[in-house]
Amino acid sequence: MNMKKKNLCVWYNETSGMKRAYDLGLIDRRWVENYCWNGGKDCVRKKRFEEEGYVSPDYVLPDGTISQRVKEHVHKKGRLQIVH
């Protein structure tokens, strides 16, 4: 088990499309490990938000590509929502 401390991106919270997609099992762990848990390093979503104020759709992955799985889920359900 890897006990390395996570360097969470400042935007990785309940409003984060990536956090919600990961929590719902819609994206692979590697996306949050490589970007969200790595301080947002090289994340296109973070860069565009901080530089342009642009909020990427929930189905845009940190490298700027589209997750068809998340896109289909959003179109079917209307949004990414965790139900407790």
Steps between C-alpha positions, in 0.01 A plus 500: 500500500634840399500732800640798310326819606274644234566851374136583428414759239330800662196435277463129592188518718128420483452748215771335289375310197805276524435414866135425434579291188764305694272449802230367265749257344480667158871575457813304580700572813799603286326826408469618859838355600690667216320835511266566794716330762813653346412863571324542165835488319454524121119496535332677209178543702683677785708715264198621300300573814779696668610689187168552321230434758376222270324211672552184297206264453509206744588260217825681407795311648808672647694460174219669305360185339135395528382207712215350301393302806463814713341692211235230453434493875458879512267501200293217645485624862531873439810533722749313716342457839606289794199366688561430868 
